[in-house]
Amino acid sequence: MRKATLLIECEDGPGLVHGVTGALFRASLNVTSNHEFVDAESRRFFMRTEFCGSFEDARLAEEVRGALPPGAVVKLPGAEPHRVVVLVSHEHHCLADLLVRHAFGELPARIEAVIGNHDSLRGLAEKFDVPFHFQPAGGLSREEHEAGILSILEPIRPGYLVLAKYMRILSAPFVARWPGGIINIHHSFLPAFAGARPYQQAFRRGVKVIGATAHFVTDALDEGPIIEQEVLPVDHSHTPESLAQAGRDVEQMTLARALRLVFEHRVFLCRNRTIIFD
């Protein structure tokens, strides 16, 4: 008996759910959870099905594909944990949260390494027995710096890169190597408070909520599909320092939740939006 997840994306049409569940029934498989959605604008059908039983991956995928329109995408993700590399700069809070979750088996992935463009977080990573690679950017072009990162990533072959407060912009060719595989966290209000000292700006403006957004990275800066957003209420009693602390708390929570959704195969991409089955 195996537990598995079936992921489907195809052109919408009648009888799709019946076709998929019928294929699973004929294979004597038991459906334990099922979600589906049709995007009206694109006429795309999305389905996530958890099931259990005995089956052969290739044969089952072929059976399911036969019940769907031509060009349907059918995936049966393996049970192996995702291989992840975390990119960081100076700030420790998101990395620390991920390392703790990883150490206690709360992250459905394996952190293979941490890469920093500063060396200040080496000790933190090594406390959790995670290799740290220092790839400085000073005096280098973006292409030279990224070439150094790629030389570290090549033998690791990660499925995902997580930008845990990595304060550098990645080039379009670099991003294209991991389509839908780079996840970033940033303040949701930063577009309104761009530049230096964003929490000081937010304090002076008297904001009533602060938040964070986790999103997929594309070649358009901070415009990739959104995975998760969280907010916290604040008021006039908050100082710039307490706003910054609250911001760090909500960033940790938002990034961890977004990674869980992605690593559990609950996120589908639909143009520049996400379909999420939670």
PyMOL commands that set and color helices and strands:
alter all, ss='L'
color gray80, all
select helices_A, chain A and resi 16-26+57-65+93-103+122-127+142-156+172-176+190-192+198-205+240-263
alter helices_A, ss='H'
color red, helices_A
select strands_A, chain A and resi 2-11+30-39+44-53+73-75+82-88+109-116+132-134+160-163+182-187+209-216+226-233+267-270+273-276
alter strands_A, ss='S'
color yellow, strands_A
deselect
rebuild
show_as cartoon
